[in-house]
Amino acid sequence: MLLILDDIHKKHLEVLKSIDVKIVREFCRISIEHLFKGSNPKIYQSAAQRLNIEADLVKNVIAGVTQLFIEASKTMMSEIEFRDSIIVLGFHDDSQEELVKHYLENNQMIRSLLSSFDLDVPQYKNLEWRLDVQIASRSLRRAMEPTLLLRLQLEKEEETNDVILEADPSNVLHMTEVLEQALQEAKSQHCRRIMRSIK
């Protein structure tokens, strides 16, 4: 499997193809540091002065290398797959070796960092519903429309929260259709491929 990067990140990586391997090594080190400690404008400035290029260009290159490592770690690329991906991107041998070395050394740490960013979303526990219909009213001459009351129970870290929702039948039918479409999409080949790469 080859790594697929968008055109912006490919453009950011272009600079690495024409510079010395020592500078590629430095960009890799700064990119890993950027991942774990955040961005540091002073580093961008000093690297830009040494290379005699703009600080924004340095920032873009670091963003490109960082994205390369993140995408490869997300898909749990082997050394061969990662090497093939950067060959396709057009890096020369020395730069390839440097990128592969930094990827292999930091792959597990990047994966653990990415897993720590998982959203802590409440999970579905139960749903109760009640149909409310007003039979008659002296003040209203038109027909009464029924409403559906839903009590949705969500669980987060063994704590249950109730959410009360009210909807008319046409909205409930629409929600049902949308949820059925989402379930069908979840069964598709494309979605299964994405889920395998996330795990």
N, CA, C and O of each residue as an XYZ file, in Angstrom:
796
protein
N       0.845     -1.183      0.000
C       0.000      0.000      0.000
C       0.890      1.246      0.000
O       1.836      1.355      0.780
N       0.566      2.163     -0.878
C       1.319      3.412     -0.956
C       0.603      4.509     -0.188
O      -0.623      4.525     -0.079
N       1.396      5.414      0.334
C       0.873      6.549      1.085
C       0.308      7.577      0.112
O       0.946      7.905     -0.889
N      -0.883      8.082      0.404
C      -1.508      9.084     -0.459
C      -1.519     10.415      0.285
O      -2.185     10.570      1.309
N      -0.769     11.366     -0.251
C      -0.737     12.718      0.327
C      -1.406     13.672     -0.643
O      -1.373     13.458     -1.855
N      -2.011     14.726     -0.113
C      -2.624     15.702     -1.015
C      -1.536     16.585     -1.633
O      -0.380     16.565     -1.209
N      -1.932     17.346     -2.628
C      -0.977     18.141     -3.413
C      -0.246     19.186     -2.577
O       0.919     19.483     -2.839
N      -0.920     19.744     -1.572
C      -0.289     20.770     -0.731
C       0.900     20.170      0.018
O       1.973     20.772      0.061
N       0.713     18.976      0.613
C       1.814     18.364      1.356
C       2.938     17.896      0.435
O       4.111     17.935      0.806
N       2.572     17.456     -0.761
C       3.611     17.090     -1.741
C       4.451     18.317     -2.090
O       5.673     18.241     -2.212
N       3.767     19.443     -2.246
C       4.474     20.693     -2.564
C       5.399     21.091     -1.418
O       6.515     21.554     -1.652
N       4.935     20.913     -0.170
C       5.770     21.236      0.987
C       7.016     20.360      1.050
O       8.065     20.802      1.519
N       6.904     19.119      0.579
C       8.050     18.195      0.625
C       9.045     18.403     -0.517
O      10.152     17.867     -0.478
N       8.658     19.176     -1.529
C       9.524     19.396     -2.693
C      10.897     19.935     -2.310
O      11.905     19.564     -2.911
N      10.934     20.820     -1.299
C      12.200     21.449     -0.898
C      13.220     20.399     -0.472
O      14.415     20.559     -0.722
N      12.758     19.327      0.169
C      13.673     18.299      0.684
C      14.404     17.543     -0.415
O      15.443     16.933     -0.163
N      13.871     17.577     -1.630
C      14.469     16.798     -2.727
C      15.769     17.421     -3.232
O      16.591     16.748     -3.853
N      15.943     18.716     -2.958
C      17.094     19.411     -3.539
C      18.103     19.897     -2.501
O      18.985     20.690     -2.830
N      17.991     19.434     -1.253
C      18.917     19.909     -0.219
C      19.775     18.763      0.306
O      19.501     17.590      0.052
N      20.795     19.125      1.029
C      21.766     18.181      1.574
C      21.110     17.261      2.611
O      20.158     17.656      3.284
N      21.621     16.043      2.734
C      21.050     15.051      3.647
C      21.135     15.499      5.109
O      20.280     15.128      5.913
N      22.156     16.293      5.466
C      22.261     16.790      6.846
C      21.092     17.703      7.185
O      20.586     17.692      8.307
N      20.676     18.484      6.216
C      19.545     19.390      6.436
C      18.240     18.593      6.490
O      17.339     18.927      7.260
N      18.138     17.538      5.674
C      16.971     16.654      5.730
C      16.876     16.024      7.116
O      15.790     15.915      7.684
N      18.028     15.609      7.657
C      18.073     15.026      9.002
C      17.567     16.036     10.038
O      16.821     15.685     10.953
N      17.984     17.287      9.877
C      17.568     18.343     10.804
C      16.062     18.605     10.703
O      15.386     18.793     11.714
N      15.550     18.616      9.471
C      14.108     18.796      9.280
C      13.328     17.646      9.919
O      12.281     17.875     10.524
N      13.815     16.439      9.794
C      13.150     15.282     10.417
C      13.134     15.434     11.935
O      12.111     15.202     12.579
N      14.270     15.825     12.498
C      14.358     15.996     13.953
C      13.399     17.079     14.430
O      12.702     16.898     15.428
N      13.362     18.215     13.713
C      12.474     19.316     14.091
C      11.006     18.892     13.952
O      10.167     19.283     14.764
N      10.701     18.101     12.932
C       9.320     17.649     12.717
C       8.849     16.754     13.857
O       7.714     16.877     14.319
N       9.714     15.856     14.309
C       9.359     14.982     15.439
C       9.178     15.821     16.695
O       8.251     15.600     17.474
N      10.071     16.784     16.881
C       9.973     17.686     18.026
C       8.676     18.496     17.951
O       8.011     18.709     18.965
N       8.327     18.939     16.757
C       7.096     19.690     16.523
C       5.873     18.868     16.920
O       4.924     19.393     17.502
N       5.903     17.579     16.602
C       4.785     16.686     16.933
C       4.555     16.589     18.435
O       3.418     16.647     18.902
N       5.641     16.439     19.189
C       5.523     16.163     20.613
C       5.533     17.414     21.497
O       4.967     17.402     22.591
N       6.165     18.484     21.035
C       6.278     19.679     21.868
C       5.552     20.889     21.311
O       5.435     21.909     21.991
N       5.062     20.790     20.081
C       4.389     21.931     19.457
C       5.365     22.750     18.629
O       6.567     22.487     18.622
N       4.837     23.739     17.935
C       5.675     24.545     17.041
C       6.519     25.545     17.827
O       6.131     26.010     18.899
N       7.693     25.862     17.257
C       8.605     26.806     17.884
C       9.115     27.770     16.801
O      10.020     27.423     16.042
N       8.540     28.970     16.730
C       8.916     29.921     15.682
C      10.405     30.277     15.669
O      10.958     30.585     14.613
N      11.056     30.234     16.841
C      12.492     30.552     16.885
C      13.295     29.536     16.075
O      14.249     29.897     15.386
N      12.907     28.275     16.162
C      13.599     27.229     15.394
C      13.402     27.466     13.904
O      14.331     27.294     13.116
N      12.189     27.863     13.515
C      11.925     28.134     12.097
C      12.795     29.287     11.599
O      13.335     29.242     10.493
N      12.921     30.318     12.433
C      13.719     31.485     12.056
C      15.195     31.121     11.880
O      15.824     31.497     10.891
N      15.744     30.378     12.866
C      17.170     30.030     12.772
C      17.441     29.096     11.597
O      18.463     29.228     10.924
N      16.528     28.148     11.344
C      16.701     27.251     10.191
C      16.599     28.030      8.885
O      17.336     27.754      7.939
N      15.695     28.999      8.829
C      15.534     29.823      7.629
C      16.782     30.649      7.363
O      17.181     30.808      6.209
N      17.413     31.186      8.425
C      18.632     31.975      8.245
C      19.781     31.109      7.762
O      20.547     31.518      6.890
N      19.905     29.904      8.330
C      20.989     29.003      7.908
C      20.832     28.566      6.455
O      21.817     28.454      5.726
N      19.565     28.312      6.028
C      19.318     27.848      4.664
C      19.135     28.991      3.672
O      19.084     28.777      2.461
N      19.036     30.211      4.208
C      18.836     31.397      3.388
C      17.510     31.318      2.601
O      17.452     31.632      1.412
N      16.456     30.888      3.308
C      15.118     30.849      2.725
C      14.137     31.475      3.724
O      14.520     31.806      4.847
N      12.898     31.633      3.322
C      11.890     32.261      4.180
C      11.467     31.322      5.308
O      11.466     30.101      5.151
N      11.105     31.921      6.458
C      10.666     31.141      7.618
C       9.375     30.387      7.332
O       9.169     29.289      7.849
N       8.498     30.976      6.506
C       7.243     30.297      6.155
C       7.502     29.022      5.363
O       6.792     28.028      5.517
N       8.525     29.061      4.514
C       8.886     27.874      3.731
C       9.386     26.766      4.653
O       9.048     25.598      4.467
N      10.190     27.135      5.641
C      10.678     26.160      6.623
C       9.496     25.558      7.379
O       9.426     24.346      7.586
N       8.575     26.420      7.785
C       7.388     25.963      8.516
C       6.584     24.972      7.663
O       6.107     23.957      8.171
N       6.439     25.271      6.368
C       5.696     24.388      5.468
C       6.382     23.043      5.283
O       5.723     22.004      5.242
N       7.713     23.063      5.170
C       8.463     21.810      5.015
C       8.290     20.940      6.264
O       8.079     19.731      6.162
N       8.380     21.559      7.427
C       8.211     20.816      8.686
C       6.788     20.248      8.771
O       6.592     19.114      9.210
N       5.802     21.043      8.349
C       4.418     20.553      8.322
C       4.281     19.373      7.370
O       3.559     18.419      7.659
N       4.978     19.436      6.227
C       4.927     18.340      5.254
C       5.546     17.061      5.788
O       4.978     15.981      5.627
N       6.705     17.172      6.422
C       7.378     15.990      6.988
C       6.546     15.421      8.136
O       6.397     14.205      8.259
N       6.007     16.306      8.972
C       5.157     15.870     10.083
C       3.953     15.102      9.563
O       3.614     14.038     10.081
N       3.306     15.647      8.530
C       2.142     14.977      7.943
C       2.524     13.631      7.336
O       1.764     12.668      7.429
N       3.684     13.563      6.722
C       4.178     12.304      6.155
C       4.306     11.240      7.237
O       3.859     10.109      7.052
N       4.911     11.595      8.361
C       5.078     10.642      9.473
C       3.725     10.255     10.088
O       3.505      9.093     10.431
N       2.827     11.230     10.225
C       1.519     10.956     10.815
C       0.713     10.003      9.939
O       0.151      9.024     10.431
N       0.660     10.290      8.647
C      -0.126      9.441      7.737
C       0.438      8.025      7.675
O      -0.320      7.056      7.634
N       1.762      7.902      7.667
C       2.375      6.577      7.643
C       2.103      5.823      8.940
O       1.862      4.616      8.917
N       2.141      6.523     10.063
C       1.875      5.882     11.355
C       0.423      5.474     11.481
O       0.121      4.421     12.041
N      -0.490      6.302     10.963
C      -1.916      5.973     11.022
C      -2.203      4.650     10.333
O      -2.974      3.832     10.835
N      -1.586      4.446      9.190
C      -1.845      3.228      8.415
C      -0.897      2.085      8.787
O      -0.911      1.032      8.150
N      -0.085      2.291      9.804
C       0.873      1.278     10.287
C       1.721      0.710      9.147
O       1.820     -0.505      8.972
N       2.320      1.602      8.390
C       3.126      1.192      7.244
C       4.383      0.457      7.684
O       5.034      0.822      8.663
N       4.698     -0.571      6.946
C       5.956     -1.271      7.186
C       7.084     -0.440      6.572
O       6.842      0.538      5.864
N       8.305     -0.847      6.855
C       9.461     -0.129      6.301
C       9.431     -0.133      4.777
O       9.711      0.886      4.146
N       9.092     -1.274      4.186
C       9.074     -1.400      2.725
C       8.004     -0.502      2.118
O       8.248      0.167      1.114
N       6.804     -0.487      2.731
C       5.725      0.359      2.215
C       6.078      1.839      2.324
O       5.812      2.620      1.411
N       6.685      2.217      3.458
C       7.075      3.616      3.630
C       8.153      3.994      2.621
O       8.106      5.067      2.020
N       9.115      3.109      2.442
C      10.197      3.370      1.482
C       9.640      3.517      0.067
O      10.036      4.422     -0.668
N       8.711      2.617     -0.318
C       8.096      2.700     -1.650
C       7.348      4.013     -1.833
O       7.380      4.611     -2.909
N       6.672      4.460     -0.769
C       5.906      5.707     -0.844
C       6.799      6.919     -1.069
O       6.464      7.809     -1.851
N       7.938      6.949     -0.381
C       8.811      8.123     -0.571
C       9.631      8.027     -1.858
O      10.094      9.039     -2.383
N       9.805      6.816     -2.357
C      10.437      6.683     -3.688
C       9.511      7.289     -4.736
O       9.955      8.013     -5.628
N       8.211      6.983     -4.617
C       7.221      7.539     -5.551
C       7.205      9.071     -5.464
O       6.984      9.748     -6.468
N       7.438      9.613     -4.265
C       7.469     11.072     -4.104
C       8.714     11.696     -4.732
O       8.757     12.907     -4.946
N       9.727     10.878     -5.027
C      10.892     11.363     -5.767
C      12.099     11.762     -4.947
O      12.894     12.585     -5.402
N      12.271     11.205     -3.742
C      13.440     11.523     -2.916
C      14.651     10.710     -3.368
O      14.514      9.563     -3.795
N      15.852     11.319     -3.269
C      17.068     10.563     -3.607
C      17.442      9.646     -2.445
O      16.871      9.765     -1.361
N      18.390      8.735     -2.652
C      18.682      7.634     -1.720
C      19.012      8.100     -0.306
O      18.485      7.551      0.661
N      19.877      9.106     -0.173
C      20.284      9.555      1.160
C      19.099     10.127      1.944
O      18.943      9.855      3.134
N      18.272     10.920      1.264
C      17.091     11.485      1.917
C      16.102     10.395      2.300
O      15.484     10.446      3.363
N      15.961      9.406      1.418
C      15.090      8.263      1.720
C      15.524      7.583      3.004
O      14.704      7.313      3.882
N      16.827      7.305      3.111
C      17.349      6.611      4.295
C      17.080      7.413      5.570
O      16.739      6.851      6.611
N      17.238      8.715      5.474
C      17.037      9.568      6.645
C      15.566      9.576      7.068
O      15.256      9.479      8.256
N      14.668      9.693      6.093
C      13.234      9.688      6.393
C      12.790      8.335      6.969
O      12.026      8.288      7.933
N      13.273      7.238      6.370
C      12.922      5.899      6.850
C      13.432      5.695      8.269
O      12.721      5.158      9.119
N      14.668      6.126      8.526
C      15.264      5.968      9.859
C      14.429      6.692     10.923
O      14.119      6.122     11.969
N      14.071      7.947     10.649
C      13.279      8.718     11.626
C      11.872      8.141     11.783
O      11.320      8.139     12.883
N      11.296      7.656     10.694
C       9.967      7.055     10.785
C      10.003      5.804     11.663
O       9.161      5.643     12.546
N      10.964      4.928     11.427
C      11.034      3.681     12.190
C      11.334      3.936     13.669
O      10.787      3.264     14.543
N      12.200      4.904     13.940
C      12.558      5.200     15.330
C      11.378      5.791     16.119
O      11.268      5.578     17.326
N      10.510      6.523     15.441
C       9.464      7.265     16.152
C       8.045      6.774     15.880
O       7.086      7.346     16.398
N       7.901      5.732     15.080
C       6.588      5.244     14.680
C       5.697      4.917     15.879
O       4.551      5.366     15.932
N       6.201      4.148     16.834
C       5.388      3.741     17.986
C       4.983      4.940     18.843
O       3.850      5.017     19.317
N       5.908      5.868     19.036
C       5.585      7.064     19.831
C       4.521      7.917     19.139
O       3.643      8.473     19.800
N       4.600      8.022     17.799
C       3.610      8.800     17.053
C       2.246      8.133     17.160
O       1.234      8.811     17.337
N       2.214      6.799     17.053
C       0.945      6.071     17.175
C       0.320      6.269     18.556
O      -0.887      6.482     18.676
N       1.148      6.197     19.587
C       0.597      6.385     20.939
C       0.113      7.827     21.133
O      -0.884      8.058     21.818
N       0.811      8.790     20.536
C       0.372     10.183     20.605
C      -0.967     10.354     19.893
O      -1.865     11.021     20.407
N      -1.103      9.753     18.707
C      -2.354      9.859     17.957
C      -3.509      9.198     18.695
O      -4.631      9.703     18.668
N      -3.246      8.076     19.353
C      -4.320      7.391     20.084
C      -4.753      8.192     21.313
O      -5.889      8.060     21.768
N      -3.859      9.016     21.849
C      -4.236      9.842     23.005
C      -5.165     10.988     22.605
O      -5.795     11.602     23.466
N      -5.255     11.283     21.290
C      -6.135     12.343     20.805
C      -7.552     11.861     20.541
O      -8.395     12.651     20.117
N      -7.842     10.566     20.786
C      -9.185     10.044     20.533
C     -10.215     10.836     21.314
O     -10.003     11.191     22.474
N     -11.328     11.104     20.662
C     -12.399     11.840     21.312
C     -13.109     10.942     22.312
O     -13.379      9.775     22.032
N     -13.404     11.489     23.461
C     -14.124     10.756     24.494
C     -15.608     11.068     24.333
O     -16.158     11.930     25.019
N     -16.241     10.349     23.413
C     -17.628     10.605     23.057
C     -18.538      9.685     23.861
O     -18.220      8.508     24.027
N     -19.675     10.198     24.372
C     -20.594      9.323     25.106
C     -21.132      8.208     24.218
O     -21.299      8.390     23.012
N     -21.398      7.070     24.813
C     -21.899      5.906     24.084
C     -23.396      5.730     24.324
O     -23.907      6.061     25.395
N     -24.081      5.214     23.334
C     -25.511      4.935     23.451
C     -25.738      3.825     24.471
O     -25.027      2.820     24.471
N     -26.741      4.011     25.348
C     -27.086      2.981     26.318
C     -28.524      2.496     26.137
O     -28.779      1.293     26.099
N     -29.457      3.438     26.025
C     -30.861      3.049     25.944
C     -31.667      4.170     25.299
O     -31.258      5.331     25.303
N     -32.826      3.800     24.741
C     -33.735      4.790     24.164
C     -35.163      4.402     24.541
O     -35.601      3.282     24.278
N     -35.872      5.322     25.150
C     -37.282      5.120     25.477
C     -38.078      6.176     24.736
O     -37.609      7.300     24.556
N     -39.275      5.822     24.306
C     -40.074      6.787     23.573
C     -41.524      6.736     24.018
O     -42.003      5.740     24.561
N     -42.209      7.858     23.766
C     -43.628      7.973     24.106
C     -44.291      8.844     23.049
O     -43.758      9.880     22.652
N     -45.452      8.411     22.603
C     -46.203      9.162     21.614
C     -47.261      9.984     22.349
O     -48.107      9.432     23.052
N     -47.207     11.312     22.183
C     -48.178     12.208     22.818
C     -49.143     12.734     21.760
O     -48.737     13.310     20.752
N     -50.427     12.520     22.017
C     -51.450     13.006     21.096
C     -52.534     13.686     21.915
O     -53.070     13.098     22.854
N     -52.854     14.912     21.563
C     -53.956     15.608     22.218
C     -55.222     15.265     21.442
O     -55.318     15.507     20.239
N     -56.185     14.700     22.152
C     -57.392     14.205     21.486
C     -58.264     15.353     20.972
O     -58.707     15.338     19.824
N     -58.504     16.338     21.824
C     -59.378     17.431     21.395
C     -59.045     18.697     22.165
O     -58.439     18.662     23.236
N     -59.464     19.822     21.582
C     -59.277     21.107     22.240
C     -60.386     22.046     21.776
O     -60.719     22.088     20.591
N     -60.943     22.784     22.698
C     -62.002     23.736     22.329
C     -61.413     24.956     21.620
O     -62.069     25.562     20.772
N     -60.184     25.313     21.966
C     -59.603     26.544     21.415
C     -59.039     26.351     19.999
O     -58.922     27.321     19.250
N     -58.694     25.134     19.630
C     -58.119     24.896     18.301
C     -59.117     24.126     17.435
O     -59.698     23.129     17.863
N     -59.300     24.612     16.213
C     -60.240     23.946     15.310
C     -59.527     22.968     14.368
O     -60.149     22.050     13.832
N     -58.237     23.167     14.173
C     -57.513     22.286     13.247
C     -57.131     20.976     13.936
O     -57.211     20.856     15.158
N     -56.717     20.004     13.135
C     -56.360     18.685     13.669
C     -55.081     18.787     14.498
O     -54.183     19.570     14.190
N     -55.020     17.996     15.532
C     -53.840     17.994     16.411
C     -52.785     17.065     15.832
O     -53.091     15.954     15.398
N     -51.542     17.529     15.830
C     -50.452     16.689     15.327
C     -49.766     15.993     16.501
O     -49.436     16.634     17.498
N     -49.552     14.691     16.384
C     -48.893     13.980     17.486
C     -47.415     14.367     17.588
O     -46.803     14.760     16.595
N     -46.857     14.255     18.772
C     -45.424     14.473     18.973
C     -44.828     13.237     19.620
O     -45.491     12.507     20.357
N     -43.582     13.033     19.328
C     -42.865     11.896     19.879
C     -41.857     12.417     20.891
O     -41.029     13.268     20.567
N     -41.924     11.914     22.105
C     -40.939     12.266     23.127
C     -39.939     11.127     23.231
O     -40.326      9.969     23.390
N     -38.660     11.450     23.143
C     -37.602     10.445     23.205
C     -36.713     10.725     24.408
O     -36.315     11.867     24.637
N     -36.402      9.691     25.171
C     -35.428      9.836     26.246
C     -34.230      8.968     25.873
O     -34.282      7.739     25.912
N     -33.172      9.642     25.517
C     -31.948      8.976     25.080
C     -30.973      8.922     26.246
O     -30.625      9.953     26.821
N     -30.537      7.727     26.589
C     -29.564      7.571     27.674
C     -28.180      7.354     27.063
O     -27.970      6.445     26.260
N     -27.244      8.212     27.464
C     -25.866      8.139     26.993
C     -24.956      7.858     28.173
O     -25.151      8.384     29.268
N     -23.955      7.015     27.930
C     -23.049      6.630     29.009
C     -21.641      7.103     28.677
O     -21.147      6.911     27.566
N     -21.005      7.729     29.669
C     -19.631      8.189     29.505
C     -18.903      7.929     30.819
O     -19.251      8.494     31.856
N     -17.891      7.069     30.763
C     -17.105      6.697     31.944
C     -18.019      6.250     33.092
O     -17.902      6.734     34.218
N     -18.922      5.325     32.788
C     -19.858      4.723     33.747
C     -20.814      5.732     34.380
O     -21.422      5.439     35.409
N     -20.953      6.890     33.791
C     -21.918      7.885     34.252
C     -22.972      8.051     33.159
O     -22.642      8.312     32.002
N     -24.243      7.897     33.537
C     -25.339      7.943     32.564
C     -26.009      9.314     32.574
O     -26.334      9.855     33.631
N     -26.207      9.862     31.385
C     -26.916     11.139     31.225
C     -28.138     10.912     30.356
O     -28.082     10.174     29.373
N     -29.252     11.554     30.722
C     -30.477     11.481     29.934
C     -30.606     12.737     29.084
O     -30.376     13.853     29.550
N     -30.981     12.526     27.820
C     -31.251     13.639     26.911
C     -32.687     13.482     26.430
O     -33.048     12.454     25.858
N     -33.496     14.495     26.661
C     -34.902     14.462     26.252
C     -35.033     15.191     24.911
O     -34.577     16.324     24.761
N     -35.654     14.529     23.956
C     -35.857     15.100     22.626
C     -37.338     15.060     22.290
O     -38.047     14.134     22.685
N     -37.798     16.054     21.567
C     -39.184     16.071     21.103
C     -39.175     16.291     19.603
O     -38.465     17.159     19.097
N     -39.964     15.504     18.899
C     -39.992     15.629     17.444
C     -41.359     15.242     16.921
O     -42.090     14.476     17.548
N     -41.694     15.789     15.753
C     -42.944     15.378     15.122
C     -42.663     14.147     14.242
O     -41.506     13.875     13.924
N     -43.687     13.416     13.855
C     -43.472     12.166     13.105
C     -42.672     12.334     11.811
O     -41.875     11.460     11.469
N     -42.868     13.437     11.089
C     -42.125     13.606      9.827
C     -40.624     13.746     10.089
O     -39.820     13.218      9.320
N     -40.230     14.445     11.156
C     -38.800     14.555     11.496
C     -38.232     13.214     11.938
O     -37.089     12.887     11.620
N     -39.029     12.432     12.674
C     -38.570     11.108     13.106
C     -38.350     10.203     11.898
O     -37.374      9.454     11.852
N     -39.249     10.269     10.923
C     -39.075      9.480      9.695
C     -37.804      9.901      8.954
O     -37.055      9.058      8.460
N     -37.571     11.216      8.885
C     -36.358     11.716      8.223
C     -35.092     11.240      8.949
O     -34.131     10.808      8.313
N     -35.101     11.325     10.297
C     -33.943     10.848     11.071
C     -33.701      9.357     10.832
O     -32.559      8.913     10.714
N     -34.793      8.592     10.764
C     -34.681      7.152     10.524
C     -34.027      6.878      9.180
O     -33.152      6.019      9.078
N     -34.446      7.606      8.142
C     -33.866      7.432      6.804
C     -32.374      7.757      6.799
O     -31.572      7.032      6.211
N     -32.012      8.856      7.462
C     -30.603      9.269      7.505
C     -29.763      8.234      8.248
O     -28.659      7.903      7.815
N     -30.282      7.721      9.368
C     -29.551      6.701     10.122
C     -29.403      5.411      9.327
O     -28.358      4.764      9.387
N     -30.445      5.028      8.579
C     -30.353      3.832      7.740
C     -29.310      4.010      6.643
O     -28.569      3.077      6.333
N     -29.248      5.209      6.051
C     -28.215      5.492      5.046
C     -26.827      5.386      5.656
O     -25.912      4.851      5.031
N     -26.664      5.900      6.889
C     -25.365      5.840      7.569
C     -24.971      4.391      7.846
O     -23.805      4.026      7.695
N     -25.932      3.567      8.250
C     -25.641      2.150      8.489
C     -25.236      1.442      7.201
O     -24.322      0.618      7.200
N     -25.917      1.765      6.109
C     -25.546      1.170      4.813
C     -24.142      1.601      4.399
O     -23.366      0.799      3.879
N     -23.823      2.877      4.634
C     -22.487      3.389      4.303
C     -21.422      2.696      5.146
O     -20.324      2.424      4.661
N     -21.745      2.408      6.410
C     -20.786      1.743      7.304
C     -20.461      0.339      6.827
O     -19.396     -0.189      7.146
N     -21.364     -0.276      6.066
C     -21.139     -1.633      5.551
C     -20.398     -1.643      4.219
O     -20.052     -2.709      3.711
N     -20.151     -0.459      3.648
C     -19.515     -0.391      2.327
C     -18.030     -0.751      2.398
O     -17.411     -0.683      3.460
N     -17.479     -1.129      1.262
C     -16.057     -1.505      1.160
C     -15.154     -0.345      1.563
O     -14.167     -0.531      2.274
N     -15.504      0.850      1.102
C     -14.680      2.035      1.384
C     -14.568      2.269      2.890
O     -13.483      2.524      3.411
N     -15.706      2.178      3.580
C     -15.711      2.413      5.027
C     -14.927      1.320      5.757
O     -14.202      1.615      6.707
N     -15.061      0.073      5.328
C     -14.307     -1.024      5.959
C     -12.805     -0.818      5.805
O     -12.031     -1.090      6.722
N     -12.404     -0.332      4.626
C     -10.980     -0.086      4.382
C     -10.468      1.007      5.316
O      -9.363      0.900      5.847
N     -11.263      2.058      5.519
C     -10.875      3.145      6.413
C     -10.780      2.638      7.843
O      -9.825      2.958      8.550
N     -11.762      1.847      8.280
C     -11.760      1.325      9.652
C     -10.554      0.428      9.909
O      -9.978      0.452     10.997
N     -10.170     -0.368      8.901
C      -8.979     -1.225      9.059
C      -7.725     -0.383      9.214
O      -6.842     -0.722     10.002
N      -7.640      0.717      8.469
C      -6.431      1.552      8.557
C      -6.370      2.330      9.876
O      -5.283      2.637     10.366
N      -7.547      2.651     10.457
C      -7.549      3.355     11.741
C      -7.083      2.431     12.853
O      -6.327      2.843     13.732
N      -7.533      1.179     12.818
C      -7.146      0.229     13.871
C      -5.691     -0.132     13.725
O      -5.168     -0.919     14.514
